[in-house]
Each structure stands twice: as C-alpha cells, then as structure tokens.
Amino acid sequence: MRTLKLELLILVTSFSMFSVPSYGESKGAPVEIVAKTYNRVLVQANKDGPRLALDEKEAAASASGKEASHCNQDRQTSFAKGRAKTSVNKLNEMGLEINLESAAFARGGYFITCQESDPRQFPCDTGGCLGNFTNNKLGSADVSSSARVELRLPAADSSDYRIKISKSGSTDLVATLMGPDGKEIKLNEPGGKEPVLRRASKGSYHLNLELPAVASKKGQDREELEKSATVRIQLTALPAREASKPEAQKSEASKPEASKSEASKPEASKSEASKPEASKSEAPKSETPKPEASKPETPKSETPKPKK
C-alpha cells in the first residue's frame, strides 16, 4: 500500500509541473498577437496585361509592350514591373516587428506611323512613309505591401494594455488602429502618450499597415520607386489596481467630508428646533403677572375697630 501511495504522489506532482501557469495582475494575462501579410502587384504595358500577382510573403510581376513603327523608324518599348515583400519578426511575447518593401518601375513607349502612305505599297527605302505621327503608350505599376495585425486581449478580468507603435522609413506608410467597436483609435503622436487598449470580452483590436508604390508613365518618360518601412509593435500590461486606486482614494476622501456636512445638518436643525421651544417657555412667564395685578386688595387701615 505504501508503494501505491508513493506512486500516486509522484504522478500528482509531475502533472502539476506541466500545468498552465497562472498570470497575476502584475505580469498581465497573455495576449494573442496574430499577424497576416498581404502583397499585391498590378502591372500593364500597352496591350501586355493587366497582370496581377498576389502572395503572402513576396509578389512580383512584369509586363512588356509591343510597339512596332512603320518603316523601322524610332520607337521605344513600354515596360512595367513591380515587387512587394513583407516579413514578420517576433520580438517577445507581446511585441513584433514588421518590414514592408514596395518597388515599382514604369517606362512609357511610343512608335511611328505613316499618315499619308502605306509602307506595304510603297517600300520604306523609296520614301514610302510620309508625314510621320508619334503614338505614345502607357506603362504602369501599382504595388502594395500590407499587413494586418490582430491583437486578441483576454477577458475582462485582466489588465489593460498600453500599445507603442514605432515607425521608420518611408513616410508613405499608412497605419490605422481599429477598436472592437469598429472605430479608429489615434496612434501615439510625437511627444504624446501611447494609446491604451481596454480589455474586451468580445472582439479584437486590428492594426492595418500599407505601403503603396504607384508608377505610371507615357511616351519617353520613366519612373522608378523603391520604398521600405519598418513598424515595431509593443504591448505593456498595466496593473488594474493602480489605475483604480486614485479613483477609490478620491471617493473615500470625499465620504468623510460629506458625512461631516450631513452630521452638521441635524445639529443645525436641532438648534433651530430648540428656538421655538424657548420662545414658548418665555411667553407664559410674561403673561403670569397680569392676573395677579387685577385682584383687589383690601387695605388694612379701613377695617373697623370694635368700640368699648
């Protein structure tokens, strides 16, 4: 029996070692952070395209136009290419880093046509192409690297969390923080405090990040864009007791003052109530001598003396 009890004790102790640890208010309950990336590249050059590329980590696409001039005269081929890339690195349990890259290149194209003569009837070496006309064509690349971070806070019994979002790189980065109610929350401005995420029993907070790069050129023009940005997201648990202490102290401090004022009210009412009683007792005292004064007194000198 002793060996059986000892084996049961060892099993119980080993099971408790692998149980899920509880998080106190100082450490804060665990937060689940889910990051999803989304890259999109759309390119087109003259009649080549549109071509669309989609990928979670990296997307790339290119297009090349077909411009053929009459009589082999001067021409330029339109061209467009784009690339979008994202990566997510975990910093710690409540923080991560997201890198976004967007590159777009667009070159316009053109070709020459004959206005008055048909080079098929009149060969080019005999001057068959007369009255040259230039046709300009478009090359475009629309690129977007984006990410969506979902912050799943625990139930309402846990503490609130302060979120710090650090951005660096391209100023074209668009960052939007949405609450569980679907309303936008202002991010921390330079010199300002970071916003606080309140614990919610239902719903999550979402941080949407997008880095666009759009290039579009026609004719002999060209444009090349290369953009990159880095976003760091860090959550810090706030003790719930510290947030509620000042409010509790204020309410407790106001209670004695209110009780004092309430206690003084009955005393004042007592003094006011004693005033009419005092006036009542004084009133009959002034009236008592009046009936005594009205009684006739017989003078002693007027009493007749008997004769001897």
Rosetta silent file (secondary structure, phi, psi, omega in degrees, C-alpha in Angstrom):
SEQUENCE: MRTLKLELLILVTSFSMFSVPSYGESKGAPVEIVAKTYNRVLVQANKDGPRLALDEKEAAASASGKEASHCNQDRQTSFAKGRAKTSVNKLNEMGLEINLESAAFARGGYFITCQESDPRQFPCDTGGCLGNFTNNKLGSADVSSSARVELRLPAADSSDYRIKISKSGSTDLVATLMGPDGKEIKLNEPGGKEPVLRRASKGSYHLNLELPAVASKKGQDREELEKSATVRIQLTALPAREASKPEAQKSEASKPEASKSEASKPEASKSEASKPEASKSEAPKSETPKPEASKPETPKSETPKPKK
SCORE:     score description
SCORE:     0.000 S_00000001
   1 L     0.000  -37.431  179.909    0.000    0.000    0.000 S_00000001
   2 H   -63.720  -41.790  179.726    2.829    2.373    0.762 S_00000001
   3 H   -64.425  -36.349  178.058    4.340    1.854   -2.680 S_00000001
   4 H   -65.548  -44.364  178.212    0.957    2.524   -4.313 S_00000001
   5 H   -62.772  -38.862  179.918    0.502    5.776   -2.381 S_00000001
   6 H   -65.671  -40.701  178.134    4.046    6.844   -3.287 S_00000001
   7 H   -65.084  -41.272  177.331    3.421    6.198   -6.990 S_00000001
   8 H   -62.544  -38.856  179.525    0.179    8.232   -6.880 S_00000001
   9 H   -65.034  -40.934  179.073    2.013   11.085   -5.154 S_00000001
  10 H   -65.732  -39.516  178.542    4.711   11.113   -7.835 S_00000001
  11 H   -64.579  -41.035 -179.728    2.067   11.190  -10.589 S_00000001
  12 H   -65.724  -44.067 -178.880    0.243   14.111   -8.984 S_00000001
  13 H   -66.986  -40.025  179.137    3.415   16.154   -8.520 S_00000001
  14 H   -66.388  -36.063  178.388    4.617   15.525  -12.089 S_00000001
  15 H   -66.702  -38.692 -179.379    1.212   16.572  -13.512 S_00000001
  16 H   -67.914  -26.856  178.603    1.238   19.853  -11.575 S_00000001
  17 H   -68.372  -29.252 -177.993    4.641   20.756  -13.034 S_00000001
  18 L   -99.790   10.616  178.696    3.207   20.704  -16.573 S_00000001
  19 L   -75.175  160.807 -178.439    0.035   22.630  -15.779 S_00000001
  20 L   -71.245  127.828 -179.134   -0.611   26.001  -17.390 S_00000001
  21 L   -70.836  147.111  178.037    0.901   28.800  -15.256 S_00000001
  22 L   -92.016  143.437 -178.621   -1.407   31.474  -13.938 S_00000001
  23 L  -106.075  127.831  178.904   -0.648   35.110  -14.676 S_00000001
  24 L   -84.056 -177.440 -178.249   -1.137   37.683  -11.971 S_00000001
  25 L   -72.376  -26.402 -179.843   -2.117   41.286  -12.327 S_00000001
  26 L   -70.384  -41.154 -179.970    1.498   42.455  -12.232 S_00000001
  27 L   -83.438  -31.456 -177.756    2.533   40.333  -15.221 S_00000001
  28 L    86.417  149.995 -179.922   -0.777   40.559  -17.036 S_00000001
  29 L   -72.955  155.267 -177.532   -2.649   37.815  -18.825 S_00000001
  30 L   -66.952  142.676  178.712   -1.206   36.532  -22.116 S_00000001
  31 L  -110.863  135.478  178.638   -2.152   38.397  -25.266 S_00000001
  32 E   -96.306  121.237 -178.704   -2.503   36.602  -28.589 S_00000001
  33 E  -114.202  119.523 -178.753   -0.959   38.527  -31.489 S_00000001
  34 E  -119.193  121.316 -179.390   -1.716   37.275  -34.995 S_00000001
  35 E  -114.187  129.044  176.943   -0.028   38.942  -37.992 S_00000001
  36 E  -124.356  132.237 -179.209   -1.075   38.305  -41.580 S_00000001
  37 E  -105.901  153.566 -176.520    0.719   39.801  -44.581 S_00000001
  38 E  -149.974  121.804 -178.937   -0.748   40.541  -47.997 S_00000001
  39 E  -121.230  139.390 -177.901    1.146   41.690  -51.120 S_00000001
  40 E  -137.670  134.104  177.967   -0.344   42.834  -54.391 S_00000001
  41 E  -133.430  125.488  178.729    1.319   43.789  -57.690 S_00000001
  42 E  -127.431  119.951 -178.057   -0.594   45.012  -60.755 S_00000001
  43 E  -129.493  154.638  177.357    1.330   45.899  -63.956 S_00000001
  44 E  -159.038  138.774  177.093    0.400   46.782  -67.516 S_00000001
  45 E  -140.224  109.377 -176.642    2.344   47.948  -70.592 S_00000001
  46 L    52.930 -117.465 -178.884    0.398   48.873  -73.709 S_00000001
  47 L   -94.223    3.078  178.708   -1.502   45.709  -74.691 S_00000001
  48 E   -93.063  107.736 -177.866    0.506   43.445  -72.387 S_00000001
  49 E   117.132 -172.364    3.800   -1.578   42.967  -69.286 S_00000001
  50 E   -72.567  148.042  177.830   -3.024   43.724  -66.935 S_00000001
  51 E  -119.182  132.572 -175.584   -1.069   41.179  -64.908 S_00000001
  52 E  -121.144  134.247  177.005   -1.828   40.595  -61.258 S_00000001
  53 E  -128.344  131.555  179.584    0.361   38.877  -58.664 S_00000001
  54 E  -129.881  137.390  177.996   -0.729   38.088  -55.098 S_00000001
  55 E  -162.632  154.174  179.971    1.287   36.466  -52.343 S_00000001
  56 L   -74.052  -42.877 -175.354    1.598   36.485  -48.566 S_00000001
  57 L   -98.776  -47.941 -178.022    5.373   36.978  -48.384 S_00000001
  58 E  -150.269  133.938  178.756    6.524   38.252  -51.782 S_00000001
  59 E  -130.210  139.864 -179.766    4.770   39.082  -55.059 S_00000001
  60 E  -146.958  146.313  179.429    6.353   40.153  -58.352 S_00000001
  61 E  -157.072  155.725  177.931    5.126   40.791  -61.892 S_00000001
  62 E  -147.786  158.421  179.752    6.307   42.458  -65.107 S_00000001
  63 E  -146.611  142.939 -179.771    4.857   43.438  -68.484 S_00000001
  64 E  -131.031  125.315 -177.014    6.440   44.439  -71.795 S_00000001
  65 L   -77.633  172.659  178.866    4.562   46.270  -74.546 S_00000001
  66 L  -126.424   95.719  179.257    4.709   45.699  -78.327 S_00000001
  67 L  -112.528  115.035 -179.634    5.368   48.900  -80.230 S_00000001
  68 L  -120.176  118.458 -178.082    6.330   48.448  -83.929 S_00000001
  69 L   -86.833  149.633  174.372    6.993   51.561  -86.014 S_00000001
  70 H   -68.175  143.335  178.254    6.357   51.818  -89.762 S_00000001
  71 H    57.600   26.610  176.639    9.491   51.741  -91.896 S_00000001
  72 H    54.682   38.368  179.077   11.502   50.694  -88.832 S_00000001
  73 L   -81.682 -178.394 -174.550   11.635   54.229  -87.558 S_00000001
  74 L   -58.868  139.906  179.477   12.447   55.290  -83.993 S_00000001
  75 L  -157.195  165.833  175.552   10.436   53.576  -81.270 S_00000001
  76 E  -143.203  133.406 -178.502   10.547   52.621  -77.589 S_00000001
  77 L   -82.197  129.962  175.952    9.043   49.581  -75.947 S_00000001
  78 L   -73.493  149.354 -175.543    6.799   50.249  -72.957 S_00000001
  79 E  -153.954  147.115  177.919    7.671   48.303  -69.822 S_00000001
  80 E  -151.762  142.910  175.357    6.454   47.922  -66.233 S_00000001
  81 E  -150.488  155.004  179.964    7.445   45.790  -63.247 S_00000001
  82 E  -150.918  155.010  178.854    6.629   45.656  -59.553 S_00000001
  83 E  -148.982  136.229  178.080    7.621   43.803  -56.402 S_00000001
  84 E  -133.032  134.821 -175.956    6.109   43.706  -52.927 S_00000001
  85 E  -143.334  141.070  176.608    7.615   41.926  -49.932 S_00000001
  86 E  -137.480  151.350  175.834    6.763   41.629  -46.225 S_00000001
  87 E  -147.460  147.507 -178.514    8.355   39.868  -43.266 S_00000001
  88 E  -124.088  127.777  177.384    7.377   39.481  -39.613 S_00000001
  89 E  -121.075  131.951  179.553    9.865   39.046  -36.774 S_00000001
  90 E   -83.655  127.450  178.210    8.836   38.272  -33.199 S_00000001
  91 E   -87.626  -49.665  178.364   10.460   40.498  -30.580 S_00000001
  92 E  -159.033 -164.679 -176.933    8.966   38.943  -27.428 S_00000001
  93 L   -64.485  -29.349 -177.446    5.671   37.558  -26.106 S_00000001
  94 L  -126.615   36.127  178.548    3.889   40.872  -26.594 S_00000001
  95 E  -157.867  147.690  176.901    5.871   42.510  -29.383 S_00000001
  96 E  -151.064  166.876 -179.696    6.770   42.045  -33.031 S_00000001
  97 E  -126.598  134.513 -179.143    8.437   43.819  -35.957 S_00000001
  98 E  -122.059  128.512  177.138    7.050   44.072  -39.486 S_00000001
  99 E  -110.808  131.672 -179.683    9.138   45.009  -42.534 S_00000001
 100 E  -124.871  138.765  177.650    7.458   46.172  -45.726 S_00000001
 101 E  -135.161  133.800  177.733    9.022   46.753  -49.153 S_00000001
 102 E  -137.631  127.205 -179.585    7.353   48.101  -52.289 S_00000001
 103 E  -132.820  134.144 -179.175    9.106   48.731  -55.611 S_00000001
 104 E  -138.696  136.618  177.433    7.545   49.955  -58.839 S_00000001
 105 E  -134.206  132.809  179.668    9.065   50.755  -62.226 S_00000001
 106 E  -139.148  134.066  176.342    7.236   52.161  -65.243 S_00000001
 107 E  -132.290  127.280  178.431    8.546   53.231  -68.642 S_00000001
 108 L   -73.509  166.570  178.832    6.391   54.671  -71.342 S_00000001
 109 E  -135.090  163.537  177.121    6.582   53.625  -75.002 S_00000001
 110 E  -155.395  159.939  175.650    5.984   55.140  -78.435 S_00000001
 111 E  -151.188  162.147 -173.892    6.048   54.177  -82.121 S_00000001
 112 E  -106.613  134.643  173.772    5.848   55.959  -85.511 S_00000001
 113 E  -122.478  156.827  178.747    3.079   55.554  -88.073 S_00000001
 114 E   -92.920  136.738 -176.184    2.763   56.991  -91.577 S_00000001
 115 L   -87.855  -40.794 -170.198   -0.071   59.411  -92.194 S_00000001
 116 L  -106.545  -27.292 -173.803   -0.308   59.588  -95.987 S_00000001
 117 L  -122.933  153.080  177.966    1.332   56.500  -97.445 S_00000001
 118 L  -100.414  116.328 -177.189    1.142   52.803  -96.780 S_00000001
 119 L   -64.078  -15.602  178.415    4.629   51.282  -96.440 S_00000001
 120 L   -74.401  -29.189  177.254    3.280   47.969  -97.745 S_00000001
 121 L   -90.578  -35.425 -179.860    2.550   49.586 -101.087 S_00000001
 122 L  -117.471  108.853 -177.775    5.471   51.972 -101.061 S_00000001
 123 L   -56.268  151.190 -176.753    8.680   50.456  -99.652 S_00000001
 124 H   -65.618  -30.059 -177.737   10.436   52.397  -96.932 S_00000001
 125 H   -73.275  -13.572  176.277   13.649   52.738  -98.955 S_00000001
 126 H   -99.451   10.506  179.554   11.747   54.718 -101.604 S_00000001
 127 L    77.375   34.129 -177.539   10.356   57.139  -99.012 S_00000001
 128 L   -69.035  -22.765 -179.115    7.003   55.468  -98.823 S_00000001
 129 L   -95.489  106.777 -179.290    6.309   56.718  -95.229 S_00000001
 130 L  -116.574  143.575  179.475    5.404   60.378  -95.411 S_00000001
 131 L    69.178   72.933 -177.197    4.071   62.541  -92.606 S_00000001
 132 E   -69.181  144.179  177.944    5.283   60.752  -89.511 S_00000001
 133 E  -133.024  129.288 -177.203    2.986   60.577  -86.486 S_00000001
 134 E   -92.483  131.151  177.661    4.155   59.591  -82.971 S_00000001
 135 E  -110.836  117.594  179.751    1.960   57.313  -80.846 S_00000001
 136 E   -93.932  137.126 -179.559    2.626   57.393  -77.086 S_00000001
 137 E  -123.952  160.160 -170.995    1.781   54.363  -74.944 S_00000001
 138 E  -104.553  142.451  169.252    1.488   53.859  -71.211 S_00000001
 139 E  -126.035  130.169 -175.103    3.406   51.683  -68.774 S_00000001
 140 E  -140.834  148.025  176.746    2.088   51.410  -65.190 S_00000001
 141 E  -139.591  122.470  179.296    2.849   49.503  -61.992 S_00000001
 142 E  -116.149  111.020 -172.059    0.589   49.546  -58.935 S_00000001
 143 E  -122.200  143.258  177.786    2.271   47.895  -55.938 S_00000001
 144 E  -150.646  121.192  170.689    1.147   47.494  -52.327 S_00000001
 145 E  -106.837  130.223 -173.381    2.750   45.614  -49.458 S_00000001
 146 E  -144.475  162.855  178.419    0.468   45.374  -46.439 S_00000001
 147 E  -148.048  151.783  178.732   -0.039   43.609  -43.130 S_00000001
 148 E  -130.907  118.699 -177.417   -2.880   43.151  -40.689 S_00000001
 149 E  -108.594  122.887  177.893   -2.115   42.598  -37.014 S_00000001
 150 E  -103.641  125.930 -179.850   -4.857   41.264  -34.751 S_00000001
 151 E  -107.892  104.658 -178.185   -4.460   41.876  -31.014 S_00000001
 152 E   -96.497  103.313  178.997   -6.635   39.461  -29.080 S_00000001
 153 L   -81.440  151.655  178.461   -6.900   40.647  -25.493 S_00000001
 154 L   -71.424 -170.944 -174.831   -8.037   38.258  -22.746 S_00000001
 155 L   -67.090  177.965 -172.514  -11.309   38.503  -20.843 S_00000001
 156 L   -68.599  -13.307 -179.353  -12.458   41.495  -18.815 S_00000001
 157 L   -77.245  -11.807 -177.394  -10.814   40.241  -15.611 S_00000001
 158 L   -86.950 -178.994 -178.016   -7.321   41.016  -16.942 S_00000001
 159 L   -88.236  169.850  174.834   -5.497   44.331  -17.029 S_00000001
 160 E   -80.981  168.642 -176.920   -5.425   46.965  -19.761 S_00000001
 161 E  -132.808  136.638  174.016   -2.538   47.242  -22.206 S_00000001
 162 E   -95.928  132.583 -177.440   -0.572   50.194  -23.495 S_00000001
 163 E  -111.733  131.744  177.353    0.465   49.899  -27.151 S_00000001
 164 E  -118.899  123.434 -178.041    3.558   51.585  -28.582 S_00000001
 165 E  -118.341  115.258  179.764    3.956   51.725  -32.348 S_00000001
 166 E  -106.349  126.395 -178.856    7.321   52.870  -33.722 S_00000001
 167 E  -117.765  140.601  177.151    7.531   53.662  -37.439 S_00000001
 168 E  -146.628  154.824  179.854   10.640   54.271  -39.516 S_00000001
 169 E   104.201 -139.449 -174.143   11.425   54.505  -43.209 S_00000001
 170 L   -63.639  138.222  177.551    9.096   55.768  -45.903 S_00000001
 171 L   -78.209   -6.967  179.046    6.616   58.474  -44.952 S_00000001
 172 L   -80.974   -1.654  179.090    4.076   56.925  -47.338 S_00000001
 173 L   -65.801  133.196  178.581    3.330   54.196  -44.797 S_00000001
 174 E  -111.354  120.363  179.817   -0.333   54.191  -43.723 S_00000001
 175 E  -123.738  127.507 -178.117   -1.063   52.813  -40.231 S_00000001
 176 E  -134.497  128.174  178.566   -4.594   52.582  -38.824 S_00000001
 177 E  -108.287  124.467 -177.990   -5.643   51.123  -35.468 S_00000001
 178 E  -115.157  138.949  179.454   -9.252   49.969  -35.155 S_00000001
 179 L   -86.703  175.403  178.442  -11.058   49.064  -31.926 S_00000001
 180 L   -61.121  -25.498  179.537  -13.512   46.220  -31.272 S_00000001
 181 L   -84.843    1.357  179.423  -16.376   48.648  -31.985 S_00000001
 182 L    85.486    4.054 -179.883  -15.004   49.412  -35.455 S_00000001
 183 L   -94.891  147.727 -178.119  -13.917   52.956  -34.558 S_00000001
 184 E   -77.649  140.203  178.273  -10.448   54.297  -35.307 S_00000001
 185 E  -110.778  130.043 -179.370   -8.067   54.904  -32.398 S_00000001
 186 L   -68.036  133.108  178.907   -5.478   57.668  -32.707 S_00000001
 187 L   -80.832  167.514 -177.219   -1.925   56.407  -32.616 S_00000001
 188 L   -66.495  126.937  178.151    0.774   57.959  -30.460 S_00000001
 189 L   -91.210  162.982  178.679    1.888   61.298  -31.842 S_00000001
 190 L   -58.291  125.706 -179.551    5.409   62.745  -31.367 S_00000001
 191 L    82.646   -0.246 -179.012    5.735   63.829  -27.748 S_00000001
 192 L  -106.059  174.996 -179.051    2.387   62.277  -26.801 S_00000001
 193 L   -86.532  151.160  177.291    1.359   59.231  -24.806 S_00000001
 194 L   -73.198  145.886  179.491    0.723   55.847  -26.338 S_00000001
 195 L   -68.906  155.588 -179.797   -2.934   54.798  -26.529 S_00000001
 196 E  -107.072  131.222  176.593   -4.326   52.277  -24.052 S_00000001
 197 E   -94.926  117.684 -179.774   -6.193   49.206  -25.250 S_00000001
 198 L   -79.749  141.427  179.479   -9.038   48.373  -22.899 S_00000001
 199 L   -63.204  142.072 -176.880   -9.710   44.727  -22.212 S_00000001
 200 L  -136.680  134.673  178.951  -12.695   43.414  -24.099 S_00000001
 201 L   -74.847  -27.677  179.751  -14.651   40.212  -23.632 S_00000001
 202 L  -129.900  143.823  176.702  -15.654   40.186  -27.304 S_00000001
 203 L    87.145  173.319 -178.333  -13.804   41.333  -30.390 S_00000001
 204 L  -141.850  166.871  173.930  -10.182   42.284  -31.037 S_00000001
 205 E   -94.915  144.398 -178.298   -8.054   45.265  -31.958 S_00000001
 206 E  -128.237  132.513  174.803   -6.694   45.465  -35.512 S_00000001
 207 E  -112.915  115.853 -179.103   -3.674   47.356  -36.808 S_00000001
 208 E  -102.409  127.174 -179.623   -3.702   47.791  -40.587 S_00000001
 209 E  -121.547  137.262  178.852   -0.424   48.654  -42.336 S_00000001
 210 E  -148.143  133.897  176.651    0.008   49.533  -46.018 S_00000001
 211 E  -124.336   99.407 -177.411    2.970   50.783  -48.055 S_00000001
 212 E   -89.725  156.248  173.240    1.893   51.736  -51.606 S_00000001
 213 E  -148.840  113.583 -175.447    4.082   52.468  -54.631 S_00000001
 214 E  -124.756  122.853  177.268    2.432   53.592  -57.867 S_00000001
 215 E  -125.747  134.062 -178.451    4.356   54.477  -61.043 S_00000001
 216 E  -150.308  119.652 -177.729    2.718   55.445  -64.323 S_00000001
 217 E  -139.480  154.194 -176.655    4.463   56.978  -67.367 S_00000001
 218 E  -133.021  146.533  178.464    3.696   57.567  -71.032 S_00000001
 219 L    74.944 -131.816 -176.457    5.884   58.165  -74.087 S_00000001
 220 L   -88.498   -3.011 -176.950    9.587   58.606  -73.406 S_00000001
 221 L   -79.014  157.469  176.430    9.190   59.204  -69.647 S_00000001
 222 E  -145.917  156.825 -179.356   10.095   56.682  -66.947 S_00000001
 223 E  -148.048  135.689  179.786    9.695   56.450  -63.178 S_00000001
 224 E  -131.716  126.528 -178.205   11.255   54.164  -60.595 S_00000001
 225 E  -124.850  133.225  174.652   10.124   53.946  -56.959 S_00000001
 226 E  -134.480  115.419 -176.484   11.677   51.930  -54.141 S_00000001
 227 E  -126.618  145.764  176.852   10.093   52.249  -50.704 S_00000001
 228 E  -147.516  148.767 -179.569   10.662   50.429  -47.427 S_00000001
 229 E  -151.316  150.916  178.052    9.314   50.846  -43.905 S_00000001
 230 E  -127.121  134.226 -179.738    9.646   49.132  -40.540 S_00000001
 231 E  -126.015  126.920  175.788    6.966   49.055  -37.844 S_00000001
 232 E  -110.132  132.034 -178.435    7.555   47.876  -34.273 S_00000001
 233 E  -120.429  125.367 -178.577    4.588   46.953  -32.096 S_00000001
 234 E  -136.829  127.656  176.902    4.986   46.548  -28.345 S_00000001
 235 E  -104.978  142.925  176.846    2.317   45.923  -25.699 S_00000001
 236 E  -130.161  127.233 -179.978    2.792   46.594  -21.985 S_00000001
 237 E   -74.021  135.554  177.303    0.387   45.288  -19.347 S_00000001
 238 E  -105.637  126.797  177.513   -0.996   47.911  -16.970 S_00000001
 239 L   -61.090  129.005 -177.430   -1.877   46.812  -13.408 S_00000001
 240 H   -68.659  -32.270 -176.737   -5.622   47.227  -12.949 S_00000001
 241 H   -68.146  -39.957 -179.309   -5.294   48.076   -9.250 S_00000001
 242 H   -64.739  -34.264  178.989   -3.003   51.037   -9.851 S_00000001
 243 H   -70.921  -30.141 -176.916   -5.476   52.504  -12.324 S_00000001
 244 H   -92.470  -15.529 -177.455   -8.353   52.148   -9.843 S_00000001
 245 H   -61.720  -51.702 -178.735   -6.501   53.304   -6.700 S_00000001
 246 H   -57.320  -39.421 -179.695   -6.609   57.077   -7.318 S_00000001
 247 H   -67.669  -37.741  179.590  -10.329   56.958   -8.069 S_00000001
 248 H   -68.092  -38.620  179.448  -11.020   54.897   -4.942 S_00000001
 249 H   -65.941  -39.211  178.785   -8.966   57.265   -2.804 S_00000001
 250 H   -62.757  -43.876 -178.736  -10.837   60.250   -4.173 S_00000001
 251 H   -66.761  -36.932  178.688  -14.197   58.664   -3.430 S_00000001
 252 H   -70.019  -37.253 -179.906  -13.072   57.670    0.099 S_00000001
 253 H   -67.248  -31.051 -179.169  -11.700   61.141    0.775 S_00000001
 254 H   -78.076  -21.438 -177.662  -14.991   62.710   -0.249 S_00000001
 255 H   -64.470  -50.397 -178.866  -17.023   60.441    2.047 S_00000001
 256 H   -61.231  -37.060  178.749  -15.912   61.916    5.461 S_00000001
 257 H   -63.313  -41.275  179.389  -16.462   65.457    4.209 S_00000001
 258 H   -65.680  -37.895 -179.201  -19.931   64.522    3.087 S_00000001
 259 H   -69.209  -35.765  177.517  -20.626   62.793    6.410 S_00000001
 260 H   -63.368  -45.476 -179.517  -19.365   65.824    8.279 S_00000001
 261 H   -64.593  -36.544  178.280  -21.643   68.104    6.353 S_00000001
 262 H   -70.793  -34.241  178.756  -24.513   65.689    6.855 S_00000001
 263 H   -69.026  -33.605 -179.811  -23.719   65.423   10.559 S_00000001
 264 H   -71.971  -25.529 -178.773  -23.717   69.189   10.919 S_00000001
 265 H   -63.707  -46.251  179.634  -27.139   69.400    9.299 S_00000001
 266 H   -66.620  -31.976  177.352  -29.035   67.637   12.125 S_00000001
 267 H   -64.459  -42.344  178.656  -27.213   69.726   14.750 S_00000001
 268 H   -64.116  -37.807  179.969  -28.259   72.860   12.959 S_00000001
 269 H   -68.804  -33.054  177.916  -31.794   71.565   12.738 S_00000001
 270 H   -65.111  -44.463  179.891  -31.719   70.748   16.451 S_00000001
 271 H   -63.976  -37.697  178.784  -30.665   74.285   17.324 S_00000001
 272 H   -69.191  -35.693  179.937  -33.315   75.638   15.010 S_00000001
 273 H   -70.572  -28.546  179.912  -35.886   73.305   16.536 S_00000001
 274 H   -74.615  -21.131 -179.242  -34.947   74.436   20.096 S_00000001
 275 H   -62.068  -48.734  179.849  -35.623   78.076   19.237 S_00000001
 276 H   -65.381  -30.047  177.833  -39.422   77.793   19.098 S_00000001
 277 H   -67.005  -40.513  178.441  -39.441   75.794   22.353 S_00000001
 278 H   -64.452  -39.260  179.944  -37.500   78.536   24.121 S_00000001
 279 H   -68.057  -32.867  178.394  -39.879   81.188   22.834 S_00000001
 280 H   -67.503  -40.054 -178.565  -42.832   79.136   24.011 S_00000001
 281 H   -71.291  -31.465  178.711  -41.483   78.886   27.568 S_00000001
 282 H   -73.558  -30.308 -176.299  -40.723   82.592   27.710 S_00000001
 283 H   -64.227  -44.869 -178.858  -44.201   83.554   26.541 S_00000001
 284 H   -70.507  -26.348  179.230  -46.186   82.256   29.550 S_00000001
 285 H   -63.446  -40.028 -179.556  -43.775   83.872   32.045 S_00000001
 286 H   -71.888  -21.782 -177.726  -44.613   87.330   30.775 S_00000001
 287 H   -90.089  -18.859 -175.853  -48.341   86.587   30.974 S_00000001
 288 L   -66.144  -37.574 -178.284  -48.481   85.237   34.591 S_00000001
 289 H   -70.485  -16.589 -176.172  -48.182   88.557   36.489 S_00000001
 290 H   -64.469  -47.403 -179.648  -51.168   90.055   34.705 S_00000001
 291 H   -67.115  -31.195  178.353  -53.964   88.180   36.542 S_00000001
 292 H   -66.190  -36.540 -179.982  -52.357   88.817   39.982 S_00000001
 293 H   -69.386  -24.795 -176.605  -52.335   92.555   39.399 S_00000001
 294 H   -80.284  -16.639 -179.130  -56.072   92.590   38.589 S_00000001
 295 L   -72.289  133.111  177.893  -57.138   91.184   42.028 S_00000001
 296 L   -77.331  132.823  177.598  -58.431   93.957   44.532 S_00000001
 297 L  -100.219  132.700  178.114  -56.522   94.102   47.776 S_00000001
 298 L   -82.252  123.396 -179.890  -58.398   95.190   50.973 S_00000001
 299 L   -70.498  144.283 -178.642  -56.467   97.888   52.779 S_00000001
 300 L   -72.863  -29.332 -177.000  -55.669   97.152   56.413 S_00000001
 301 L   -71.988  -21.200 -176.148  -56.439  100.708   57.599 S_00000001
 302 L   -85.875   -8.292 -179.199  -60.088  100.540   56.559 S_00000001
 303 L   -68.597  127.758 -177.737  -61.016   97.583   58.779 S_00000001
 304 L   -71.204  138.534  178.102  -63.480   98.806   61.560 S_00000001
 305 L   -95.039  139.431  179.055  -62.339   98.549   65.165 S_00000001
 306 L   -71.063  139.534  177.867  -64.877   97.442   67.847 S_00000001
 307 L   -85.439  143.408  176.021  -65.988  100.155   70.418 S_00000001
 308 L   -88.216    0.000    0.000  -65.723   99.527   74.128 S_00000001
